[in-house]
């Protein structure tokens, strides 16, 4: 996880992974220098780019929904004993 923080470009990750992270920044609006689009087009096919874009967008949507809905309420714990021999 430390390798994909804001300094991922200098991390010891494969170029393809760095391109995917850069594209995720583009999709979520965190691409500050515009380098994400050029990195990803050289590395991924159109179909792969579509799948990557959808995956990032759905993950971001679920993240925003989880924040908006708040934590799950405390649910009672049910304990079922294992049968004895």
Backbone torsions as a table, in degrees:
resi	resn	phi	psi	omega
1	UNK	NA	-32.6	-179.9
2	UNK	-63.3	-25.4	-176.8
3	UNK	-77.6	-12.0	-177.9
4	UNK	-113.6	22.6	175.5
5	UNK	-76.1	-163.8	-175.9
6	UNK	-62.9	-15.3	178.7
7	UNK	-101.6	29.6	-175.1
8	UNK	-62.0	-26.1	-177.9
9	UNK	-63.3	-26.5	179.6
10	UNK	-98.3	-1.0	-177.7
11	UNK	-75.8	162.3	178.2
12	UNK	-86.4	69.7	178.2
13	UNK	-119.9	153.1	174.3
14	UNK	-60.1	149.7	-178.2
15	UNK	-56.9	-38.0	-179.3
16	UNK	-62.2	-40.7	179.0
17	UNK	-66.5	-41.4	179.1
18	UNK	-62.8	-39.2	178.0
19	UNK	-64.5	-40.1	179.0
20	UNK	-64.5	-41.6	178.6
21	UNK	-66.1	-41.1	178.1
22	UNK	-61.3	-39.9	178.9
23	UNK	-67.9	-38.1	176.6
24	UNK	-58.7	-39.4	176.1
25	UNK	-61.8	-37.8	177.6
26	UNK	-63.7	-47.2	-176.2
27	UNK	-63.2	-40.4	-177.3
28	UNK	-87.6	-1.2	176.7
29	UNK	85.6	19.4	-178.4
30	UNK	-103.4	5.8	-179.9
31	UNK	-79.3	104.3	-173.6
32	UNK	-88.5	-21.6	-176.5
33	UNK	-115.2	1.3	177.2
34	UNK	76.7	12.5	-177.5
35	UNK	-83.3	-16.9	-175.8
36	UNK	-62.9	-40.4	-177.1
37	UNK	-66.7	-41.8	-178.5
38	UNK	-70.5	-34.1	-179.8
39	UNK	-67.4	-37.8	-173.9
40	UNK	-79.6	-33.9	-177.5
41	UNK	-67.5	-27.7	178.0
42	UNK	-79.9	-18.2	-172.2
43	UNK	-105.2	-28.9	-173.3
44	UNK	-121.2	148.2	173.4
45	UNK	-74.8	170.1	179.4
46	UNK	-61.0	-41.0	179.6
47	UNK	-66.2	-42.5	178.1
48	UNK	-64.6	-38.7	179.0
49	UNK	-64.8	-39.8	177.8
50	UNK	-64.1	-43.5	179.5
51	UNK	-65.3	-42.7	178.5
52	UNK	-62.6	-44.1	179.6
53	UNK	-61.8	-45.9	179.7
54	UNK	-63.8	-41.8	179.9
55	UNK	-61.6	-46.2	179.4
56	UNK	-64.4	-43.4	-178.5
57	UNK	-64.3	-42.1	178.9
58	UNK	-66.3	-43.6	178.6
59	UNK	-60.9	-42.1	178.6
60	UNK	-66.0	-39.3	177.9
61	UNK	-61.5	-45.4	177.9
62	UNK	-64.2	-38.1	178.3
63	UNK	-62.4	-45.8	179.2
64	UNK	-65.7	-38.6	178.5
65	UNK	-64.7	-42.5	179.8
66	UNK	-61.8	-38.6	177.9
67	UNK	-68.9	-43.2	-178.4
68	UNK	-66.2	-39.7	-177.8
69	UNK	-80.1	-20.0	-179.0
70	UNK	81.0	178.0	-178.1
71	UNK	-69.9	156.3	177.7
72	UNK	-66.0	146.2	178.1
73	UNK	-67.1	155.7	176.6
74	UNK	-64.3	126.9	178.7
75	UNK	-108.4	143.9	178.6
76	UNK	-65.7	146.0	178.8
77	UNK	-93.4	129.7	178.8
78	UNK	-104.5	125.9	-179.7
79	UNK	-106.3	126.2	177.2
80	UNK	-116.5	114.1	-178.3
81	UNK	-69.7	146.5	175.2
82	UNK	-77.7	144.6	-179.6
83	UNK	-62.6	138.5	177.0
84	UNK	-81.9	162.2	-179.9
85	UNK	-94.8	NA	NA
